[in-house]
Amino acid sequence: MQKPRKIPQRQCLGCREMKNKKDLIRVVRSPEGEISLDFKGKKPGRGAYVCPSAPCLAKARKSRALERAFSAQIPPAVYEELERQMAEGDRDE
């Protein structure tokens, strides 16, 4: 008898709820310090997770959760780019 596979869980930085990793969008800081959305979860670098909704991203921005996750200042332009990518649903699948 096979054991059921464990589904990886991650916490959204906005609503702070534990959800399936596949249901969240990964925000990644590359080794070069560039911050972007990673829809496939394969980009190299430090990852943090947020629900695919603008309110969760807004909450994460207000609470400075990404700054804490990446131990770095995040310029407003980066948040604007994240919001734009999220609106487009930049899913290159």
C-alpha positions in Angstrom: 0.0 0.0 0.0 1.4 3.4 -1.0 1.5 6.2 1.5 -0.3 9.4 0.3 2.1 12.0 -1.0 2.5 15.0 1.3 1.4 18.2 -0.4 3.9 21.0 0.3 2.4 23.9 2.2 3.6 27.6 2.3 2.4 30.6 4.2 1.0 33.6 2.2 2.8 36.8 3.3 -0.4 38.8 2.9 -3.2 36.8 4.6 -0.7 34.6 6.6 -2.7 31.5 5.8 -1.1 28.1 5.1 -2.0 27.0 1.5 -0.9 24.5 -1.0 2.3 25.6 -2.6 0.8 25.2 -6.1 -2.0 27.7 -5.2 0.4 30.5 -4.4 2.7 32.7 -6.5 6.4 32.7 -5.6 8.1 36.0 -5.3 11.8 35.4 -5.8 15.0 37.4 -5.1 17.7 36.2 -7.5 21.3 35.9 -6.4 21.8 39.2 -8.2 19.2 40.9 -6.0 16.5 41.2 -8.7 12.9 40.6 -7.4 10.3 39.1 -9.7 7.3 36.7 -9.8 8.0 33.1 -10.4 4.8 31.3 -11.6 6.5 27.9 -12.1 8.5 27.9 -8.9 11.8 27.0 -10.7 13.8 30.3 -10.7 16.9 30.2 -8.5 17.0 32.4 -5.4 15.2 33.0 -2.2 11.5 32.6 -2.4 8.5 34.0 -0.6 4.9 33.2 -1.3 1.7 35.3 -1.8 -1.8 34.5 -2.9 -2.6 35.3 -6.5 -4.8 38.3 -5.4 -4.1 42.0 -5.3 -5.4 42.4 -1.7 -2.9 39.9 -0.4 0.0 41.6 -2.2 -1.3 44.9 -0.8 -1.3 43.5 2.7 2.2 42.1 2.2 3.4 45.5 1.0 1.7 47.4 4.0 3.2 45.0 6.6 6.6 45.1 4.8 6.6 41.3 4.7 8.7 41.0 1.6 11.3 43.3 3.1 11.6 41.0 6.1 11.5 37.8 4.0 14.4 39.0 1.8 16.2 41.2 4.4 16.4 44.0 1.8 14.7 47.3 1.0 12.2 46.9 -1.8 11.6 50.0 -4.0 8.0 51.0 -4.9 8.7 50.3 -8.5 9.2 46.6 -7.7 5.8 46.4 -6.1 4.2 48.1 -9.1 5.9 45.6 -11.4 4.7 42.7 -9.2 1.1 44.1 -9.4 1.4 44.4 -13.1 2.7 40.8 -13.5 0.0 39.6 -11.3 -2.7 41.4 -13.2 -1.4 39.9 -16.5 -1.1 36.4 -14.9 2.3 36.1 -16.6 1.9 32.3 -16.8 4.3 31.2 -19.5 3.2 27.6 -19.3 
